[in-house]
Amino acid sequence: MSTETELAAWPHIYRPGIGPVLLMLHGTGSSEIEILRLADEIDAAAAVIAPRGQVTERGALRWFRRLSEGVFDVNDVIRRAGDLAQFVGWAVSEYELHDRRIVAVGFSNGANIALATGMLSPMLFDTTIAFSGMYPFAARGIPQDLSIPRDLPTRRFVLLNGDGDAMAPTASVDRLVAELTGTGADVTRHTRSGGHAITTDELQVARAAYRAAAAHA
């Protein structure tokens, strides 16, 4: 468990703004600075928290370890999701955001940690928007005590994927949808042609999901 000092030292950007808070989670090899461009595409006036992934792989920032390409270290996924949940709790207190909804937005590895955190700590996010994400708990060595909370009809997950994305295969997204639906969550899936990317149409979907979260505030 992280201490308050460790949480305060976690590199991140906080930008005040209005409406629900955008928690922006960068992809592998990106950073908390670069992901701000995506936040601006969704709502340039929104409050933003953008932390930095705490794992490095050959010098590239990530959110959790993997055993090989597409094979996650699930124990580390769970650990890092817990760390991120703690950080978000610290940030909410530090920046006095207790009455604000949080919309988690991630691309690729950032989408996967957003999904893992949203599934394991379901009261943390109002909405999770995952660009090119996949089921985050499927790999060798899944802990036997892994338990995803059930009965979560008020949680919203928006999944944005390409049907030719080798880094987030359709079969993995299918499993993600099945698991989320099984919790009772509100799941919206948008599938386009193409691979690992963010398209203009997907940005429109993300903006609509953010506005919906604001309307429910």
C-alpha positions, 0 to 999 in steps of 0.5 A: 500500500502506498503512503501519502508521501509516495502518492504525493510524489507520483508524477502527474499533471492536474489542470483545473476545469469544469464538469466531470474530471478526466483521468487521462491514462497514456499508452506505452511509450507516451507520457502524462504530457502527451495524453493532454492532447486527447483530453483537449479533444474530448473537452478542453474546459474539463478538469484533468488528472494525468498521472504517469505510468510507474513501469518502464519497459526498455525505457518506455513508460507503461502501467504494468508489466507483461510477460511477452507481447500481448501476455500480461503479468496479471498479478502486476495488473491487479497490483498497479490497478490498486495503486492507481485507485489509491492515487486517484483517491489521494488526488480527489482529496488533494485537489478537493474534487469530492463532489466531481464525477471521474471519467477515466480515459485511456489508450492502449496500455492506458485503456487496459489499466483504466479497465482493470481499475474500473472493474476492481474498484467500480465506485471510483469511475462514473465512466471508463472510455477505452480506446484500443483496450482489451480484457486485462486479466487474461494471461498465465498465472491468473490469481485464483482469488481474482474477484470482479465485483458484481451488480454494477448497473450505474457504471458505464464502459465505452469500448472503442476498437478496430476489428483488425487490431492485433494488439487488442484482438477481437476475441479479447474484446469479446471476453471483456464485453462478456465480463462487463455485461456479467457485472450488470454494467452499462457497456457500449461497444463501437467497432470500426475497420482498422487497427490500433488507433484513435479515429475522428468518429471514436473521438465523437463517441468519447465526447458524447460519453463525457457529456452524458456523464456531465448530464448525470452529475 
